[in-house]
């Protein structure tokens, strides 16, 4: 019974650590590629409200914390031989896709912190952005199903 | 035309730099003394401390100070070096620990009693340090204080001193390797770190958007460049603190008895 509990908690801890790293890495990619390299996103655009700036700051802090904390949680799980690779990858893709979708819907459209690119017809960019997010989420869900199947096999094997 | 007083103030301009270098030399003597007594000391600590001294030295070099005085971008770089990056590397040098190993026992005991005092606990608490540090920045850039400091050299030096001490205190309260009785736990320090990053990111974008500080003699482009420097370099230096904090957590978990390490 003990082994059964252990493997499920290894799974959820691996997923969480991978998820945090995924959120942080996606945010970092956004910051480096779209802000710095392509310079499509603006550092600040005139439509951003003070509430927008405040939420931008809080979100930014959460991204940095997620990236670093996720990285060290993965290291810690690895040290304890408790890192389930498939679960961690599932979490990673779910985190990355979740962040991308949140950025695409809440930041770009609801809070209007910034747009993807400053062009006349933004719709194709918004669609591409959010479709990419859904794809990442789908990959995460598929890996998670595989990880859960492995988990079931292992826990049955442990009980016998 | 007020900057042509260089002859009179030539010596005074070098004082901050000389003081900084003196601290670096004292620390180096401490390291040498430990070597002579065959006491183990991590050389990375010394390197880190001297790197911090180098950063402060750069920012306090008279030509750099002059640039900082004439251009808000220079001011911002100076602020980042004096108030954020420099202190972080100084803290990682664990100067107090070095002091404990080299100073006479009686002096060490006195320092320990200060560290254990209630006043020191309140002052060095991460929340206090955050307020002094980030709060100080809000006051400097959102009130006329910054413009005031441009025409008053003493106020200017005082502000530098404040940011150096507040930056040191903050870095120390988050990742200080020196012994600290009653240091708040990891989660608490992580929450403080989170708000520090958020407040810093917000303030720099707010300054960019509203062209703050107001009434300064600098162009809009200069102010916006300075706000960007503040945002990105601030991030970099906070990332170092975050890494340090998480590393301490990782190390501490590694040293727990194996029963506690097990996943439950």
Interface residues (C-beta under 8 A of the other chain):
Chain A: X5 X6 X9 X10 X13 X43 X44 X46 X48 X50 X53 X54 X56 X57 X58 X60 X61 X62 X64 X65 X68 X69 X71 X72 X75 X76 X79 X80 X82
Chain B: X190 X193 X194 X195 X196 X197 X198 X199 X200 X201 X202 X205 X206 X208 X209 X228 X231 X235 X238 X239 X242 X243 X246 X247 X249 X250 X253 X254 X261 X262 X263 X264
